[in-house]
Amino acid sequence: MQENKIKITWYGTASVRITAGNSHLLIDPFFPFPDSRIKVAADAYSGCSQILISHGHYDHIGSISEIVRPGTTVYCTNAPYHTLCRKGVNKNNLHLIKAGSVFTAGNFCITAYKGKHIKLGAAECLKAILSKRVLRNLKGITGKLKKFSSCLEKKESLCYLIEAYGKRILILGSLAIAEGVDYPKGADIAFFPYQGSKELCRIAAEIYEKLRPEAVLLTHFDDTFPPFSSEIDTSGFEEYMKGRGAVYKLPHGGSFEI
């Protein structure tokens, strides 16, 4: 990696590593379900002792107990804090934060902003649970449903501004932003989790127009936790962004530098 460059690696779902010199941040690290075609190596998240959690849903915190080591610090709000404690993560590894928290981790300065989770309608959720794909893959479905239902967001989603080497990275915890929050505009890159609605292109375009980042990294568009997830077509948003800004859509484990 070049000097004073920031390296960004996407593993799947919203799981990203950000590296600046010898400092590493993990965002929502998650191991795919065993029956997913997407695989993440057991040691993929090694060498990183600082973890940011955007919110408490299973696909953002369900693997934390496997990843935490002595000396790891997990920054999270109240809901994931208590969920992780129930799942056996030592309180000494957890650091409570909230919207407005400002802190440093190695070479990174981090500011937490109030976020918002994309609206998941009850009818849409029920339709997903009763979809043909789910009904064709009932093996282990009860266990998967229990895992998801044990991890709640409780309207505590955060966005993060990460600053290092003069660069600004804006991370959305979900493809939504809260009303009345003065989010940073014109970040060098913003992370857009592209999952959770039938109107993703419209929603992403509206958020882009409000935030105007120089570039967008698409995350969470993959089929990591079948049968509830699905591979999302991102071509509409990629087309929309032509002439506006760069869009990064990486292969699993892919990296780039800014």
C-alpha positions as CSV (number, residue, x, y, z in Angstrom):
1,M,0.0,0.0,0.0
2,Q,1.3,3.4,-0.9
3,E,2.3,5.9,1.8
4,N,-0.6,8.0,3.1
5,K,-3.1,6.0,1.1
6,I,-6.2,4.4,2.7
7,K,-7.0,0.8,1.7
8,I,-10.6,-0.4,1.6
9,T,-11.5,-4.1,1.5
10,W,-15.0,-5.4,1.1
11,Y,-15.7,-9.0,2.3
12,G,-19.5,-9.3,1.8
13,T,-22.7,-7.9,3.3
14,A,-21.6,-4.6,5.1
15,S,-18.3,-6.1,6.2
16,V,-15.4,-3.8,5.3
17,R,-11.8,-3.3,6.5
18,I,-10.3,0.2,6.3
19,T,-6.5,0.4,6.6
20,A,-4.4,3.5,7.1
21,G,-0.7,2.7,7.8
22,N,-0.7,0.2,10.6
23,S,-4.2,1.1,11.8
24,H,-7.1,-1.1,10.9
25,L,-10.9,-0.7,11.3
26,L,-13.5,-3.4,10.8
27,I,-17.0,-2.4,10.0
28,D,-19.8,-4.9,10.8
29,P,-17.7,-8.0,10.2
30,F,-19.8,-11.0,9.4
31,F,-19.3,-14.6,8.2
32,P,-21.8,-15.8,5.6
33,F,-24.2,-18.7,6.4
34,P,-22.5,-22.0,5.6
35,D,-25.0,-22.7,2.8
36,S,-24.1,-19.4,1.1
37,R,-22.0,-19.6,-2.1
38,I,-20.0,-16.7,-0.6
39,K,-17.1,-17.7,1.6
40,V,-15.0,-15.6,3.9
41,A,-11.8,-17.2,5.2
42,A,-11.7,-17.9,9.0
43,D,-8.7,-15.5,9.4
44,A,-10.0,-12.8,7.1
45,Y,-10.6,-10.4,10.0
46,S,-7.4,-11.1,11.9
47,G,-5.0,-8.4,12.7
48,C,-7.7,-5.9,13.5
49,S,-8.5,-4.9,17.1
50,Q,-11.0,-2.1,16.4
51,I,-14.5,-2.9,15.3
52,L,-17.4,-0.4,14.5
53,I,-21.0,-1.7,14.6
54,S,-23.5,0.3,12.7
55,H,-26.6,-1.4,14.2
56,G,-27.7,-4.5,16.0
57,H,-29.2,-6.7,13.3
58,Y,-27.8,-10.3,13.0
59,D,-26.0,-9.8,9.7
60,H,-24.0,-6.9,11.3
61,I,-23.2,-8.5,14.7
62,G,-23.9,-12.2,14.5
63,S,-20.2,-13.1,14.0
64,I,-18.7,-10.8,16.5
65,S,-18.3,-13.5,19.2
66,E,-16.2,-15.5,16.7
67,I,-14.0,-12.5,15.8
68,V,-13.3,-10.9,19.2
69,R,-9.9,-11.6,20.8
70,P,-8.3,-10.2,24.0
71,G,-7.5,-6.6,23.2
72,T,-10.3,-6.2,20.7
73,T,-12.6,-3.1,21.1
74,V,-16.1,-3.2,19.7
75,Y,-17.8,0.2,19.5
76,C,-21.6,0.0,19.5
77,T,-24.8,1.4,20.9
78,N,-26.9,0.1,23.7
79,A,-29.0,-2.6,21.8
80,P,-26.0,-4.5,20.2
81,Y,-24.1,-4.0,23.4
82,H,-26.7,-6.0,25.4
83,T,-27.2,-8.6,22.6
84,L,-23.4,-9.2,22.4
85,C,-23.2,-9.6,26.2
86,R,-26.0,-12.3,26.0
87,K,-24.0,-14.0,23.2
88,G,-20.9,-14.3,25.4
89,V,-18.8,-11.3,24.4
90,N,-16.9,-10.0,27.4
91,K,-18.0,-6.5,28.5
92,N,-14.3,-5.5,28.6
93,N,-14.3,-5.8,24.8
94,L,-17.3,-3.6,24.4
95,H,-17.3,0.2,24.3
96,L,-20.7,2.0,24.4
97,I,-21.1,5.0,22.0
98,K,-24.0,7.0,20.7
99,A,-24.8,9.6,18.1
100,G,-22.4,12.5,18.7
101,S,-19.5,10.4,20.0
102,V,-16.1,11.4,18.7
103,F,-13.1,9.2,19.3
104,T,-9.8,8.0,17.8
105,A,-8.6,4.6,16.9
106,G,-5.0,4.5,15.7
107,N,-4.7,6.9,12.7
108,F,-8.5,7.3,12.5
109,C,-10.7,10.0,13.9
110,I,-14.3,8.8,14.1
111,T,-17.5,10.7,14.5
112,A,-20.8,8.9,15.0
113,Y,-24.0,10.4,13.6
114,K,-27.6,9.4,14.2
115,G,-28.6,7.0,11.4
116,K,-31.8,5.4,10.2
117,H,-32.6,1.9,9.1
118,I,-34.3,1.4,5.7
119,K,-37.9,0.8,6.2
120,L,-38.8,-2.9,6.3
121,G,-42.5,-3.3,5.9
122,A,-44.3,-6.1,7.8
123,A,-46.0,-7.3,4.6
124,E,-42.6,-7.3,2.7
125,C,-40.9,-9.2,5.5
126,L,-43.7,-11.8,5.7
127,K,-43.5,-12.2,1.9
128,A,-39.8,-12.8,2.1
129,I,-40.2,-15.4,4.9
130,L,-43.0,-17.2,2.9
131,S,-41.2,-16.9,-0.5
132,K,-40.7,-19.9,-2.7
133,R,-37.0,-19.8,-2.1
134,V,-37.5,-20.1,1.7
135,L,-40.1,-22.9,1.3
136,R,-37.6,-24.8,-0.9
137,N,-34.9,-24.5,1.7
138,L,-36.6,-25.3,5.0
139,K,-33.6,-27.2,6.4
140,G,-32.3,-25.2,9.4
141,I,-34.8,-22.5,8.8
142,T,-36.0,-22.4,12.4
143,G,-32.4,-21.8,13.7
144,K,-31.9,-19.0,11.2
145,L,-35.1,-17.3,12.1
146,K,-34.1,-17.5,15.8
147,K,-30.7,-15.9,15.0
148,F,-32.3,-13.0,13.2
149,S,-35.0,-12.4,15.8
150,S,-32.5,-12.4,18.6
151,C,-30.7,-9.3,17.2
152,L,-32.7,-6.1,17.2
153,E,-31.9,-2.7,15.8
154,K,-34.2,-0.7,18.1
155,K,-33.8,2.5,16.1
156,E,-30.2,2.9,17.1
157,S,-28.6,2.8,13.6
158,L,-25.5,4.9,13.3
159,C,-23.6,6.5,10.5
160,Y,-19.8,7.1,10.8
161,L,-17.5,9.7,9.4
162,I,-14.0,8.3,9.4
163,E,-11.1,10.7,8.8
164,A,-7.5,9.8,8.1
165,Y,-4.6,11.2,5.9
166,G,-6.8,14.1,4.9
167,K,-9.5,11.8,3.5
168,R,-13.1,11.5,4.7
169,I,-15.1,8.3,4.5
170,L,-18.9,8.3,5.3
171,I,-20.4,5.0,6.3
172,L,-24.2,4.5,6.2
173,G,-25.4,1.7,8.5
174,S,-28.4,1.2,6.2
175,L,-29.6,2.8,3.0
176,A,-31.4,5.6,4.8
177,I,-30.6,8.9,6.6
178,A,-32.3,10.5,9.5
179,E,-34.2,13.7,9.1
180,G,-32.8,16.8,10.7
181,V,-29.2,15.5,10.9
182,D,-26.4,17.6,9.4
183,Y,-24.4,14.9,7.7
184,P,-21.0,15.7,6.2
185,K,-21.3,16.6,2.5
186,G,-18.8,15.9,-0.2
187,A,-16.9,13.0,1.5
188,D,-14.2,11.3,-0.6
189,I,-16.3,8.2,-0.5
190,A,-19.6,7.0,1.0
191,F,-20.6,3.4,1.7
192,F,-24.1,2.6,0.5
193,P,-25.6,-0.8,1.8
194,Y,-27.7,-1.7,-1.2
195,Q,-30.3,-4.1,0.2
196,G,-33.8,-3.9,1.8
197,S,-36.3,-2.4,-0.6
198,K,-37.8,-2.7,-4.1
199,E,-36.9,1.0,-4.6
200,L,-33.2,0.9,-3.9
201,C,-32.2,2.9,-7.0
202,R,-34.5,5.8,-6.1
203,I,-33.5,5.8,-2.5
204,A,-29.8,5.6,-3.2
205,A,-30.1,8.5,-5.8
206,E,-32.0,10.7,-3.3
207,I,-29.3,10.0,-0.6
208,Y,-26.5,10.7,-3.1
209,E,-28.1,14.1,-4.0
210,K,-28.2,15.1,-0.4
211,L,-24.7,14.0,0.5
212,R,-22.8,14.4,-2.8
213,P,-19.8,12.2,-2.0
214,E,-17.0,12.0,-4.6
215,A,-17.5,8.3,-4.9
216,V,-19.8,5.5,-3.6
217,L,-18.8,2.0,-2.5
218,L,-21.8,-0.4,-2.8
219,T,-22.1,-3.0,-0.1
220,H,-24.7,-5.5,1.1
221,F,-26.0,-6.3,-2.4
222,D,-24.9,-9.9,-2.2
223,D,-26.6,-13.2,-1.2
224,T,-24.8,-13.8,2.1
225,F,-27.5,-15.1,4.3
226,P,-29.8,-17.3,2.2
227,P,-32.7,-17.9,1.9
228,F,-33.5,-14.4,3.3
229,S,-31.0,-12.4,1.3
230,S,-30.7,-12.2,-2.5
231,E,-28.3,-10.9,-5.1
232,I,-29.4,-7.4,-5.9
233,D,-29.2,-5.8,-9.4
234,T,-27.2,-2.6,-8.9
235,S,-27.1,-1.6,-12.6
236,G,-29.8,1.1,-12.3
237,F,-27.8,3.0,-9.7
238,E,-24.6,2.5,-11.5
239,E,-26.2,4.0,-14.6
240,Y,-27.6,6.9,-12.6
241,M,-24.1,7.7,-11.3
242,K,-22.5,8.0,-14.7
243,G,-21.2,11.5,-15.0
244,R,-21.8,12.2,-11.3
245,G,-19.2,10.2,-9.4
246,A,-17.4,6.9,-9.3
247,V,-19.1,3.7,-8.1
248,Y,-17.1,0.9,-6.7
249,K,-18.7,-2.6,-6.8
250,L,-16.0,-5.0,-5.7
251,P,-15.7,-8.8,-5.8
252,H,-15.7,-10.4,-2.4
253,G,-12.3,-9.8,-0.8
254,G,-11.6,-7.0,-3.4
255,S,-9.7,-3.8,-2.4
256,F,-8.9,-0.4,-3.7
257,E,-7.1,2.7,-2.3
258,I,-8.0,6.3,-1.9
